[in-house]
Amino acid sequence: MKQTTKDWFIAAEDDLLAAKKLGDEDRLTNVVAFHCQQCLEKCFKAIIEEQGMPSIKSHDLLRLQLNARIQLSEPEIILLTIINEVYIDARYPGDLGLLPHGKPTKAEVKTFIEFCESLFKKVLLQIGS
């Protein structure tokens, strides 16, 4: 595995750990959602890096997933689409980690965390480390 790929995975794992640590905090569900989005983005970028493809300067999880050639089920694509809504270009404090309907619930972020853990393991297996 390339060093840059490892660096992406370490950063992704840091976001996953942060999401898990904060997951039970009612007030921080938006922060948890943001860390989940970041974890997924970094996982996809790790795969793209390892495959030797040109880096993609995008935060669009759906675009990154396609470029990383990660196969997802229909329910996973739906979840990825929801988490994709979390990223914001300008990080205004009131908007961080919000979904179109507002602040995610604890149940939503629990699902996000489980998905991130699953995808993190899946991409590590795909790379073979």
Secondary structure as GFF3:
##gff-version 3
##sequence-region A 1 129
A	DSSP	alpha_helix	3	22	.	.	.	ID=ss1
A	DSSP	three_ten_helix	26	28	.	.	.	ID=ss2
A	DSSP	alpha_helix	29	50	.	.	.	ID=ss3
A	DSSP	alpha_helix	61	68	.	.	.	ID=ss4
A	DSSP	alpha_helix	74	84	.	.	.	ID=ss5
A	DSSP	alpha_helix	106	127	.	.	.	ID=ss6
###
